[in-house]
């Protein structure tokens, strides 16, 4: 197995063990022949290329030259490796801080080695669960590796998880070619957002690092959240013991500054996800004949989850918040485009100051009034 960069097994998390655990435990993909798999990969690449033009034409963002990020059609283990590399890069400042705190206590060296392996196993268990659910992903903070190239100047990469796309199209019983194009339209919108708006990546990274710098979490508190999620997967929590008001992994917020940052991040993510859904719906009827059927079935699947366990994990992992971001963000984008047109909406990409606040996501008219107000004479 390829190491996830440097001393991947040191510190708070054994990253290589996380990859190995996820790969060993993940569900097998759908039953396809080698020829069928090759055909799916080739078609996803064609659809992704076509989606670039569809998305640029609809959104009026970017040019052909702005797309310098690679497209990778991956399997489930490939998705895990890519995400572990991204997590390790993004969380390094926080984990280094936690490591320093722990290293000040005598006898923690042995406990640290054991704890890193335990956390690696538990993180791998969670990734094995998620690896069968993600259809595609634009990796914003993707470090380049030999196996997983990334765009120049810190750019990301677009991942399409072929076995999951095939699994869902069969589960929903929809036209495969239409569904594959529909998925790539959503993911291509994310790539367009970041390649056409050069400051967006650095802005997001700055917000996330500011949030992490403010974090003063006891290492055991963070590890306990991971452990709770892992135990949910293996039935470690007794029946009826789920806490309706339980914490998610993204709710480790202690300070007013963190709450402000989290509010801004929530608004940006709502904008990005809602914009992708809006574009997918806007382009879909022109190029995806069965888009209405796909949208209806997919929304039902997205809303209900696969099982009671799935619902519990979505809450713990903060995925329910992501579902709200799709809905709230799409309503914001639709309302602004209806009122101000596409060019008026695209003023959102001018600078960090023109991004909507969390309150403006809920009240688009307030964003329009602030960003489009006429200067006083």
CORUR-V971173 format. One record per residue. N is the residue number from 0. PHI is phi as a letter, one per 40 degrees, with the letter a starting at -180 (NA if undefined). OMEGA is omega in degrees with one decimal (999 if undefined). D_CENTER is the distance of its C-alpha to the mean C-alpha in whole Angstrom. Layout:
N|PHI|OMEGA|D_CENTER  N|PHI|OMEGA|D_CENTER
This chain:
0|NA|179.3|25  1|c|178.0|23  2|c|177.9|23  3|c|173.4|19  4|g|167.2|21  5|f|-178.8|25  6|c|-171.7|26  7|c|-176.4|22  8|c|-178.2|24  9|c|173.6|26  10|g|-171.8|25  11|c|-175.6|23  12|b|171.8|21  13|c|-172.7|22  14|c|178.8|19  15|c|178.1|21  16|c|176.3|22  17|c|178.4|18  18|c|-178.2|18  19|c|-179.5|21  20|c|-179.9|21  21|c|-178.8|18  22|c|-178.7|19  23|c|-171.6|23  24|c|-174.6|21  25|c|-179.9|19  26|c|175.1|20  27|c|178.9|22  28|c|179.2|21  29|c|-178.1|23  30|c|177.3|26  31|b|176.6|27  32|c|179.3|29  33|c|178.6|29  34|c|177.8|30  35|c|180.0|28  36|c|178.1|25  37|c|-179.4|26  38|c|178.7|26  39|c|180.0|23  40|d|-179.7|21  41|c|-179.0|24  42|c|178.3|23  43|c|177.4|19  44|c|178.1|20  45|c|-179.3|23  46|c|179.3|21  47|c|178.0|18  48|c|178.4|21  49|c|-177.8|23  50|c|177.6|20  51|d|-178.2|20  52|c|179.3|23  53|d|-175.9|22  54|c|178.7|20  55|c|-179.2|22  56|c|-177.3|25  57|c|-174.6|23  58|c|-174.8|21  59|g|178.7|24  60|b|170.4|21  61|g|176.2|22  62|b|179.5|24  63|c|-177.4|24  64|c|-176.5|25  65|c|-177.0|22  66|c|179.9|20  67|b|-178.9|20  68|b|-176.3|17  69|c|170.6|17  70|b|178.5|16  71|b|172.3|16  72|c|-169.7|16  73|b|169.7|16  74|c|-176.8|17  75|c|175.8|15  76|c|177.9|17  77|c|176.8|15  78|c|179.6|12  79|c|-178.9|13  80|d|-179.6|15  81|c|-177.3|12  82|c|176.0|10  83|c|177.4|13  84|c|179.1|14  85|c|178.3|11  86|d|-176.4|11  87|c|-180.0|15  88|c|-173.8|15  89|c|-174.6|13  90|c|-175.6|15  91|d|-179.9|18  92|c|-179.4|20  93|c|-177.8|19  94|c|175.8|20  95|c|179.7|23  96|c|178.5|25  97|c|178.5|24  98|c|179.3|26  99|c|179.7|29  100|c|-177.0|30  101|c|-176.3|30  102|c|178.0|32  103|c|-178.7|35  104|b|-179.9|36  105|c|176.0|38  106|g|-176.6|38  107|c|-177.9|34  108|c|179.3|34  109|c|179.1|34  110|c|-179.9|32  111|c|179.1|29  112|c|178.7|29  113|c|-179.1|29  114|c|178.3|27  115|c|178.9|24  116|c|178.1|25  117|c|179.8|25  118|c|177.1|21  119|c|178.3|20  120|c|-176.7|21  121|c|175.2|20  122|c|177.4|16  123|c|178.5|17  124|c|178.0|18  125|c|-179.9|15  126|c|177.6|13  127|c|176.9|15  128|c|-176.1|15  129|c|-174.1|11  130|c|179.8|12  131|c|-174.3|14  132|b|-175.4|12  133|c|178.6|9  134|c|-179.1|11  135|a|-175.0|9  136|a|168.4|6  137|c|-179.1|7  138|c|-175.1|7  139|c|-174.6|9  140|b|-171.0|11  141|b|173.6|12  142|c|-178.2|16  143|c|172.4|18  144|b|179.7|20  145|c|-178.3|22  146|c|-172.8|20  147|b|179.9|17  148|c|177.8|18  149|b|-179.0|16  150|c|178.9|18  151|c|177.2|21  152|f|177.2|21  153|g|-179.8|18  154|c|-175.5|16  155|c|177.7|12  156|a|179.1|12  157|b|178.8|11  158|b|169.3|11  159|b|-174.4|12  160|c|-169.8|13  161|d|-177.6|17  162|c|179.7|18  163|c|177.4|15  164|c|178.3|16  165|c|-179.8|20  166|d|-175.9|19  167|c|179.7|18  168|c|176.2|21  169|c|179.8|23  170|c|-179.2|22  171|c|-178.6|22  172|f|178.6|25  173|b|-178.3|24  174|c|-171.8|26  175|d|-176.5|24  176|c|178.2|24  177|c|-177.3|23  178|c|-179.1|20  179|c|177.2|19  180|c|-179.8|19  181|c|178.4|18  182|c|-177.5|14  183|c|176.3|15  184|c|179.4|16  185|c|-176.0|12  186|c|178.0|11  187|c|176.3|14  188|c|178.0|13  189|c|178.2|10  190|c|179.6|12  191|c|179.3|15  192|d|-173.9|14  193|c|-180.0|14  194|c|-179.3|17  195|c|-178.4|19  196|b|-169.2|18  197|d|-175.9|19  198|c|-170.3|19  199|c|-178.5|15  200|c|-178.4|14  201|c|178.3|17  202|c|179.4|17  203|c|-179.8|13  204|c|178.3|14  205|c|178.7|17  206|c|-178.8|16  207|c|-180.0|14  208|c|175.5|17  209|c|177.3|19  210|c|-178.0|18  211|c|178.5|18  212|c|179.1|21  213|c|-173.9|22  214|c|177.0|21  215|b|-174.3|24  216|c|170.3|23  217|c|-177.8|26  218|d|-178.1|24  219|c|178.1|25  220|c|179.4|24  221|c|-178.7|20  222|c|179.0|21  223|c|177.0|23  224|c|177.3|19  225|c|-178.7|18  226|c|178.8|21  227|c|-179.9|21  228|c|-179.8|18  229|c|-180.0|19  230|c|176.7|23  231|c|-179.0|21  232|c|-174.2|20  233|b|178.0|24  234|g|-177.3|26  235|c|178.8|27  236|c|-176.0|27  237|c|178.6|30  238|d|176.9|30  239|g|-176.3|30  240|c|179.7|29  241|c|-179.2|25  242|c|-177.7|25  243|c|-179.8|24  244|b|-176.3|24  245|c|-177.5|22  246|c|170.6|20  247|b|-179.1|16  248|c|-178.3|14  249|c|-176.9|13  250|b|177.0|17  251|c|-172.9|18  252|b|-177.8|20  253|b|-167.6|24  254|b|174.1|25  255|d|179.1|25  256|c|178.3|23  257|c|179.9|20  258|c|177.3|20  259|c|179.9|21  260|c|-179.3|18  261|c|176.4|16  262|c|178.6|17  263|c|178.5|16  264|c|178.4|13  265|c|179.3|13  266|c|-179.6|15  267|c|-179.6|13  268|c|175.9|9  269|c|177.7|12  270|c|-175.7|13  271|c|-179.2|11  272|c|179.5|9  273|c|177.4|13  274|c|178.9|14  275|c|177.5|13  276|c|179.8|14  277|c|179.5|17  278|c|-179.8|18  279|d|178.2|17  280|c|-178.3|20  281|c|-179.4|22  282|c|-172.3|22  283|d|-177.2|22  284|d|-179.1|26  285|c|-170.2|27  286|b|-178.9|26  287|b|-174.0|24  288|d|-175.4|28  289|b|-172.9|26  290|c|-177.6|23  291|c|178.9|25  292|c|-179.9|25  293|c|-177.4|22  294|c|-178.0|20  295|c|-178.3|22  296|c|-178.2|22  297|c|178.0|18  298|c|177.8|18  299|c|178.7|20  300|c|-178.7|18  301|c|-174.6|15  302|c|-171.6|17  303|c|-175.9|19  304|g|-174.3|17  305|c|-174.4|19  306|a|176.3|21  307|c|176.6|22  308|c|179.3|21  309|c|179.8|17  310|c|179.9|18  311|c|-179.7|19  312|c|177.7|16  313|d|178.8|13  314|c|-176.8|16  315|c|-178.5|16  316|c|-179.7|12  317|g|-176.8|11  318|c|175.3|10  319|c|177.1|13  320|c|179.1|12  321|c|177.4|9  322|c|177.3|12  323|c|178.8|14  324|c|176.1|12  325|d|-174.7|12  326|c|-176.2|16  327|c|-179.4|17  328|c|179.8|15  329|c|177.3|17  330|c|178.8|20  331|c|-177.6|20  332|c|-178.6|19  333|c|-178.2|22  334|c|-178.6|24  335|c|179.7|24  336|c|178.6|25  337|c|-176.6|28  338|c|-170.8|29  339|b|-177.5|29  340|g|-177.5|28  341|c|179.1|25  342|c|176.7|27  343|c|176.9|27  344|c|-174.5|23  345|c|172.7|22  346|c|176.7|24  347|c|-176.3|21  348|c|-175.2|20  349|c|-177.5|23  350|a|175.7|22  351|d|-178.8|20  352|c|-179.5|23  353|c|172.7|23  354|c|178.8|19  355|c|171.1|20  356|c|177.9|20  357|c|179.0|19  358|c|-179.0|22  359|c|174.1|22  360|d|179.5|19  361|c|-178.6|22  362|b|-176.3|25  363|d|-179.8|24  364|c|179.0|28  365|c|177.1|28  366|c|179.6|25  367|d|-179.4|28  368|c|-178.4|31  369|c|-172.8|29  370|c|-175.6|28  371|b|-178.2|31  372|c|-179.7|33  373|c|178.0|37  374|c|-178.9|38  375|c|-178.9|41  376|c|999|44
